């Protein structure tokens, strides 16, 4: 049945990503979710952000959807998911991969039906050091989301 197929796929994906080793060359093109800071000593960092996103989607029962594009050769990464309407469940899945994106410079999440259910987690997982632009306009932030945003700026 479909549930056992998903569980089997999830288990197979976890095993594959745990064993994954990523090496980078300066002139090599990389995808948006490749993490150049991956270390062999830290088990959690062995997964790329793309792997983390896919695993989070499968864990939450959300149909995996690749709405990201390839990055350019630049070191900094920009993500614009404005007007995708990803909602809270996919927003929580996205938040799980944000910790891996240490060079994220710009994140556009306007008009995505995000609420206080997902916004605090997204903000908690963002890297404050590299982020220059954050667009959360036209989402339902409410009080909890506003408090999380204020804490993020502290």
C-alpha positions as CSV (number, residue, x, y, z in Angstrom):
1,X,0.0,0.0,0.0
2,X,1.0,3.7,-0.4
3,X,1.9,4.2,3.3
4,X,4.4,1.3,3.3
5,X,5.9,2.5,0.0
6,X,6.5,5.9,1.5
7,X,8.0,4.4,4.7
8,X,10.3,2.2,2.5
9,X,11.3,5.2,0.4
10,X,12.0,7.3,3.5
11,X,14.1,4.6,5.1
12,X,16.1,4.1,1.8
13,X,16.6,7.8,1.4
14,X,17.8,8.2,5.0
15,X,20.4,5.4,4.5
16,X,21.5,6.9,1.3
17,X,21.9,10.4,2.7
18,X,23.7,9.2,5.8
19,X,26.3,7.5,3.6
20,X,26.7,10.5,1.3
21,X,30.0,12.3,1.0
22,X,30.2,15.6,-0.8
23,X,33.3,17.0,-2.2
24,X,33.5,20.4,-3.9
25,X,35.9,22.0,-6.4
26,X,36.0,25.7,-6.8
27,X,35.1,25.6,-10.5
28,X,32.4,23.0,-10.1
29,X,28.8,24.1,-10.5
30,X,26.7,23.4,-7.5
31,X,23.0,23.1,-6.9
32,X,21.1,25.5,-4.7
33,X,21.0,22.9,-1.9
34,X,24.6,21.7,-1.9
35,X,26.2,22.7,1.3
36,X,29.9,23.6,1.0
37,X,30.4,23.5,4.8
38,X,29.6,19.7,5.0
39,X,32.0,18.0,7.3
40,X,32.7,14.3,7.8
41,X,32.6,14.5,11.6
42,X,29.2,16.0,12.0
43,X,26.5,13.4,11.0
44,X,23.7,16.0,10.6
45,X,25.8,18.1,8.2
46,X,26.4,15.1,5.8
47,X,22.9,15.8,4.3
48,X,22.6,18.5,1.9
49,X,19.8,21.0,2.4
50,X,17.9,19.4,-0.5
51,X,18.0,16.0,1.4
52,X,16.8,17.7,4.6
53,X,13.9,19.3,2.7
54,X,12.9,16.0,1.1
55,X,13.1,14.1,4.4
56,X,11.0,16.8,6.2
57,X,8.4,16.6,3.5
58,X,8.2,12.8,3.7
59,X,8.1,12.9,7.5
60,X,5.2,15.4,7.5
61,X,3.3,13.5,4.9
62,X,3.6,16.3,2.4
63,X,4.0,15.4,-1.3
64,X,7.6,16.1,-2.1
65,X,7.9,19.0,-4.4
66,X,11.0,20.5,-5.9
67,X,10.4,24.2,-6.2
68,X,14.0,25.3,-6.1
69,X,16.2,26.2,-9.0
70,X,19.9,25.8,-9.7
71,X,22.3,28.3,-8.2
72,X,24.8,30.3,-10.1
73,X,28.5,30.0,-9.6
74,X,28.4,32.7,-6.9
75,X,29.1,31.8,-3.3
76,X,25.9,33.5,-2.0
77,X,22.5,31.9,-2.5
78,X,19.2,33.6,-3.1
79,X,15.8,31.9,-2.8
80,X,12.6,33.5,-4.0
81,X,9.5,31.5,-3.3
82,X,7.2,34.5,-3.4
83,X,3.6,33.7,-4.5
84,X,4.1,29.9,-4.3
85,X,1.4,29.6,-1.6
86,X,3.5,26.9,0.2
87,X,1.5,27.1,3.4
88,X,2.6,26.1,6.9
89,X,3.4,22.4,6.3
90,X,5.7,23.1,3.4
91,X,7.0,26.1,5.3
92,X,8.0,23.8,8.2
93,X,9.7,21.5,5.7
94,X,11.6,24.4,4.2
95,X,12.7,25.5,7.7
96,X,14.4,22.2,8.2
97,X,16.9,22.8,5.4
98,X,17.6,26.5,6.2
99,X,20.3,25.6,8.8
100,X,22.3,23.9,6.0
101,X,22.2,27.0,3.8
102,X,24.9,29.0,5.6
103,X,25.5,31.2,2.6
104,X,21.9,32.2,2.1
105,X,21.9,35.9,1.3
106,X,18.3,36.5,0.3
107,X,15.0,34.7,1.1
108,X,11.7,35.8,-0.4
109,X,8.6,34.2,1.1
110,X,5.9,36.8,0.4
111,X,2.4,35.7,-0.2
112,X,2.8,32.1,0.9
113,X,0.0,31.6,3.4
114,X,2.6,31.3,6.2
115,X,1.2,31.8,9.8
116,X,2.5,31.8,13.3
117,X,2.6,28.0,13.0
118,X,5.6,28.0,10.7
119,X,7.1,31.5,10.8
120,X,8.8,31.2,14.2
121,X,10.5,27.9,13.1
122,X,11.6,29.4,9.8
123,X,13.1,32.4,11.6
124,X,14.8,30.2,14.2
125,X,16.6,28.2,11.5
126,X,17.8,31.2,9.4
127,X,21.5,32.2,9.6
128,X,21.6,35.8,10.7
129,X,25.2,36.3,9.7
130,X,24.8,36.0,5.9
131,X,21.2,37.0,5.3
132,X,20.8,40.5,3.8
133,X,17.2,40.4,2.5
134,X,14.2,38.7,4.0
135,X,10.7,39.2,2.6
136,X,7.8,37.9,4.7
137,X,5.2,40.3,3.4
138,X,1.5,39.3,2.9
139,X,1.7,36.4,5.2
140,X,-0.5,36.1,8.4
141,X,2.3,36.7,10.9
142,X,0.1,37.5,14.0
143,X,1.5,38.1,17.4
144,X,3.6,34.9,17.7
145,X,5.3,35.5,14.3
146,X,6.0,39.1,15.2
147,X,7.6,38.1,18.5
148,X,9.7,35.5,16.7
149,X,10.8,38.2,14.2
150,X,11.7,40.6,17.0
151,X,13.8,37.8,18.7
152,X,15.5,37.1,15.4
153,X,16.7,40.7,15.1
154,X,18.1,40.8,18.7
